[in-house]
């Protein structure tokens, strides 16, 4: 059986039935529908029916090239019914490895698929965790790589074995837990084309026990990050730094020394676990992550809170939440080259001493030293 045939339908489940229960003919019909749908050969009509956009010869040629099967075009055939001659639609005859044949009209392929395994095998754009779900693909596209030199990361990986759908660009990763209907790496450009690349071993990079947590309003953080990075002109990473301040405040810092730009903002936050380390992020990517979090959040809360699980300044940060697609994990890598030394003022803020108090203390100490020096003289 052709390799591509196996790639498309290598999953353990097809619709409501185990994959191994289907005959070679039925598996071919399902595989052909999947690949033709991905190529845009079928579109929905006004009455919600599937309409063939290609010519019958084009479908026959596609079968030959894609599945390496013998495919003959049957044209201008007639059939005698009640002593009357009727013209038959153009059809395709496919010959399998065991010499059996399948003759069908590609216009009727959707009906064949539905008769085999039900409507769920038609894989419409609203069918759960499939590469044809336009809402899901729009979400995954946010996190997939735009770098043509990294083709294995330019798609979304549907992992039947590990019950997950994953996308990553190397700087962040999104994982949705659930059972995909298909196995493989697919394009996120809206055509669901398979990508013949090896997806990274994503499951090896997800931390399990980050000990520091910070929770705050996602929309407020979007506003603050937007304000912070708008003045950053010289750094393409739009770096921002998050610093815990006292018991219940988070400080967002953005600096551009080349343009003498500095942004310092504060927002209420809840902290749990061990002391939160100072940590830096790509502000542009964080903004995209936050907007996707809010747009596809699974609760009815119009102002959802987001919780970052942090272990160290140089380790992946995790966000666990429920999106509209199910249990979702967002992984964010910090900026590695940032300066994470704890400046004295950050230590003072973390201990509850504000910058103004710290400055006043320094001034008082300086005055005392001057007074002592004058007294000695």
C-alpha positions in Angstrom: 0.0 0.0 0.0 1.3 3.5 -0.9 3.1 5.4 1.8 1.0 8.5 1.5 -2.1 6.3 1.9 -0.7 5.2 5.3 0.2 8.7 6.3 -3.3 10.1 5.9 -5.0 7.2 7.6 -2.5 5.8 10.0 -4.7 6.6 13.1 -6.3 4.0 15.2 -9.7 5.5 14.8 -11.6 6.6 11.7 -15.0 8.1 12.6 -16.7 5.8 15.0 -14.9 2.6 14.0 -11.4 1.2 14.4 -9.2 1.9 11.3 -8.4 -1.7 10.8 -12.0 -2.7 10.3 -12.2 -1.0 6.9 -11.5 -2.8 3.6 -8.9 -1.7 1.2 -11.6 -0.1 -1.0 -13.1 1.8 1.9 -9.8 3.0 3.2 -8.9 4.2 -0.3 -12.2 6.1 -0.6 -11.6 7.8 2.8 -8.0 8.6 1.9 -9.0 10.0 -1.5 -11.7 12.2 0.1 -9.2 13.5 2.7 -6.5 14.5 0.1 -9.0 15.9 -2.4 -10.7 18.0 0.3 -7.2 19.3 1.3 -6.5 20.2 -2.3 -9.8 22.2 -2.5 -11.4 19.8 -5.0 -14.7 20.0 -3.2 -16.6 23.0 -2.0 -20.0 23.3 -0.2 -22.9 24.5 -2.2 -25.9 26.6 -1.2 -27.8 23.5 0.0 -24.9 22.4 2.1 -24.0 19.7 -0.4 -20.4 18.9 -1.5 -19.7 20.0 -5.1 -16.8 18.8 -7.2 -14.6 21.7 -8.5 -12.3 19.6 -10.6 -12.9 17.7 -13.8 -13.2 13.9 -13.7 -10.0 13.5 -15.7 -8.1 15.7 -13.2 -9.2 13.5 -10.4 -8.1 10.4 -12.3 -4.7 11.8 -13.0 -4.4 12.8 -9.3 -5.1 9.2 -8.2 -2.3 8.0 -10.5 0.3 10.4 -9.1 -0.8 10.4 -5.5 -1.5 6.7 -4.8 0.4 5.0 -7.6 -2.7 3.0 -8.6 -4.0 2.2 -12.1 -6.8 4.8 -12.7 -8.7 4.7 -16.0 -11.2 7.4 -17.1 -14.5 5.9 -18.4 -16.0 8.5 -20.8 -19.2 8.7 -22.9 -20.5 5.4 -21.8 -24.2 4.5 -22.4 -26.6 2.1 -20.6 -29.8 0.6 -21.9 -32.7 1.0 -19.5 -36.2 0.0 -20.6 -35.0 -0.2 -24.2 -33.8 3.4 -24.0 -30.3 4.5 -24.2 -29.0 6.7 -21.4 -25.7 8.5 -21.2 -23.7 7.7 -18.1 -21.6 10.4 -16.3 -17.9 10.2 -16.7 -16.5 7.7 -14.2 -13.1 6.5 -12.9 -12.1 2.8 -12.6 -9.3 2.1 -10.0 -7.5 -1.2 -9.9 -6.0 -2.3 -6.5 -3.0 -4.5 -5.8 -5.2 -7.6 -5.4 -6.6 -6.9 -8.9 -10.1 -5.9 -7.7 -11.6 -2.7 -9.1 -13.6 0.2 -8.0 -15.7 2.2 -10.4 -17.2 5.5 -9.2 -18.3 9.0 -10.2 -16.1 11.6 -8.2 -19.3 13.7 -7.9 -20.7 11.0 -5.6 -17.5 10.6 -3.5 -19.0 12.4 -0.5 -22.0 10.0 -0.5 -19.6 7.0 -0.5 -17.6 8.4 2.4 -20.8 9.1 4.4 -22.1 5.6 3.7 -18.9 4.0 4.9 -18.4 5.8 8.2 -21.0 8.6 8.8 -20.9 12.3 8.3 -18.0 12.8 10.7 -15.7 11.3 8.1 -16.5 14.1 5.7 -14.2 16.2 7.9 -15.9 19.5 7.6 -14.4 22.7 8.9 -16.3 22.4 12.2 -15.2 18.9 13.1 -13.2 19.0 16.3 -9.5 18.3 16.3 -8.9 18.0 12.6 -6.7 20.0 10.2 -9.9 21.1 8.5 -11.3 22.9 11.5 -10.8 26.5 10.4 -11.2 28.0 13.9 -8.6 25.5 15.4 -6.2 26.2 12.5 -6.5 30.0 13.0 -5.5 29.5 16.7 -2.6 27.1 15.9 -1.3 29.4 13.2 -0.5 32.1 15.9 2.1 29.7 17.3 3.5 28.0 14.2 6.8 29.1 12.7 6.8 31.7 9.8 10.4 30.8 9.0 10.7 29.0 5.7 14.0 27.5 6.8 12.1 25.6 9.5 9.4 23.7 7.5 8.9 21.1 10.3 7.6 23.9 12.5 5.4 25.6 9.9 2.5 23.4 10.4 0.4 21.8 13.2 1.1 18.3 14.4 -1.9 16.0 15.0 -0.6 13.3 17.3 -3.1 10.4 17.7 -0.7 8.3 19.8 -0.3 11.0 22.5 -3.8 12.5 22.1 -2.6 16.0 21.4 -2.5 18.7 18.7 0.7 20.9 18.8 2.2 23.9 17.1 5.5 25.7 17.9 7.9 28.2 16.4 10.8 27.3 18.8 10.1 30.2 21.1 6.7 29.1 22.3 4.5 26.1 22.0 0.8 25.4 22.2 -0.6 22.0 23.0 -4.3 21.0 23.1 -5.1 17.7 24.8 -7.7 15.5 23.0 -8.1 12.8 20.3 -7.3 14.0 16.8 -9.2 12.3 13.9 -6.0 12.1 11.8 -2.3 11.6 12.3 0.4 13.8 10.8 1.8 17.3 10.2 -0.5 19.6 8.3 -0.2 23.1 6.9 -1.9 26.0 8.8 -2.4 28.0 5.6 -6.1 26.9 5.3 -5.5 24.1 2.8 -4.7 21.3 5.3 -1.9 19.9 3.1 0.3 17.3 4.6 3.9 18.4 5.4 6.5 15.7 4.8 8.8 16.7 7.7 9.7 15.3 11.1 8.0 17.3 13.9 10.2 18.0 16.9 9.9 15.8 20.0 7.7 18.4 21.8 6.8 16.2 24.8 10.4 16.3 26.0 10.5 20.1 26.7 7.3 20.6 28.8 8.2 21.1 32.4 6.0 19.4 35.0 6.6 21.2 38.3 7.2 24.9 38.1 7.1 26.2 41.7 6.3 29.9 41.4 2.9 31.2 40.2 1.7 34.7 39.3 -2.0 35.4 38.4 -3.3 38.6 37.0 -6.0 39.9 34.5 -5.1 39.0 31.0 -6.6 42.1 29.3 -4.9 44.4 31.7 -1.6 42.7 30.9 -2.3 43.1 27.2 -2.8 46.9 27.8 0.4 47.2 29.8 2.6 45.2 27.4 1.2 47.2 24.4 2.1 50.4 26.1 5.5 49.1 27.1 6.8 47.9 23.7 5.5 50.7 21.6 8.6 52.8 22.3 11.0 50.0 21.7 12.6 50.8 18.3 16.1 49.3 18.3 15.4 45.7 19.4 13.4 43.4 17.2 12.6 41.2 20.2 10.8 44.0 22.0 12.1 42.7 25.4 10.1 43.3 28.5 11.0 42.3 32.1 8.6 41.1 34.8 9.6 41.8 38.4 7.7 41.0 41.6 7.1 44.0 43.8 6.2 43.4 47.4 3.4 41.0 48.2 0.8 41.8 45.5 2.2 43.8 42.6 4.0 43.0 39.3 6.3 45.5 37.6 6.6 45.5 33.8 9.8 47.1 32.5 10.8 48.0 28.9 14.0 49.8 28.1 15.6 51.1 24.9 18.9 52.7 25.8 19.7 53.7 22.2 16.6 55.9 22.2 16.7 56.8 25.9 13.3 55.1 26.3 12.1 53.5 29.5 8.6 52.3 30.5 7.8 51.2 34.0 4.3 50.1 34.9 2.6 48.3 37.8 -0.4 46.0 38.1 -2.0 44.0 40.9 -1.1 40.3 40.9 -1.4 37.2 43.1 1.7 35.2 43.9 2.0 31.6 45.1 4.9 29.3 45.8 8.5 30.3 46.1 9.8 33.8 45.3 9.2 34.7 41.6 12.5 35.2 39.7 13.0 38.3 37.5 12.2 37.1 34.0 12.3 38.6 30.5 10.2 37.8 27.4 9.9 38.8 23.8 7.2 41.4 24.2 5.8 41.0 20.7 5.3 37.3 21.1 3.9 37.7 24.6 1.3 40.1 23.2 0.3 37.6 20.5 0.1 34.8 23.2 -2.1 37.0 25.4 -4.5 38.0 22.7 -4.9 34.3 21.6 -5.5 33.4 25.2 -8.3 35.9 25.6 -9.9 35.3 22.2 -10.1 31.5 22.5 -10.6 31.2 26.2 -13.1 28.5 27.2 -15.0 30.3 30.0 -17.8 32.8 29.8 -15.7 35.3 31.8 -15.1 38.3 29.5 -12.1 39.3 31.6 -10.2 36.0 32.3 -7.2 35.8 34.5 -4.0 34.2 33.4 -1.6 32.2 35.6 2.1 31.9 34.7 4.0 29.0 36.3 7.6 29.9 36.6 10.7 27.9 37.8 13.7 30.0 36.8 14.7 33.0 34.6 16.1 30.6 32.0 13.5 27.8 32.0 10.2 27.5 30.1 7.2 29.2 31.6 3.8 27.3 31.5 0.2 28.5 31.3 -2.4 25.8 31.9 -6.0 26.7 31.0 -9.1 25.6 29.2 -9.6 27.0 25.7 -12.6 26.5 23.5 -10.8 23.4 22.2 -10.3 21.7 25.6 -7.4 21.5 28.0 -4.6 23.7 26.7 -1.0 24.2 27.6 1.0 27.3 26.5 4.8 27.1 26.9 6.9 30.3 26.7 10.6 30.5 26.5 12.2 33.5 28.3 14.8 35.7 26.6 18.2 34.1 27.4 20.4 37.1 26.9 18.7 39.4 29.3 20.4 40.7 32.5 18.8 38.8 35.3 21.1 40.0 38.1 19.0 41.3 41.0 19.7 45.0 41.2 19.5 46.5 44.7 16.3 48.4 43.9 14.6 45.2 42.8 15.6 43.5 46.1 14.2 46.4 48.0 10.9 46.4 46.1 10.6 42.6 46.6 11.1 43.1 50.4 8.4 45.8 50.5 10.7 48.8 50.4 9.6 51.1 47.6 12.1 53.0 45.4 11.2 56.3 47.0 11.8 54.9 50.5 15.1 53.4 49.3 16.1 56.8 47.9 15.1 58.6 51.1 17.2 56.1 53.1 20.2 56.7 50.8 19.9 60.5 51.2 19.6 60.2 55.0 22.7 58.1 55.2 24.6 60.5 52.9 23.6 63.5 55.1 24.6 61.6 58.2 28.1 60.9 56.7 28.5 64.6 55.8 27.5 65.7 59.3 30.0 63.2 60.9 32.7 64.5 58.6 32.0 68.1 59.5 31.9 67.3 63.2 35.3 65.6 63.0 36.8 68.6 61.3 
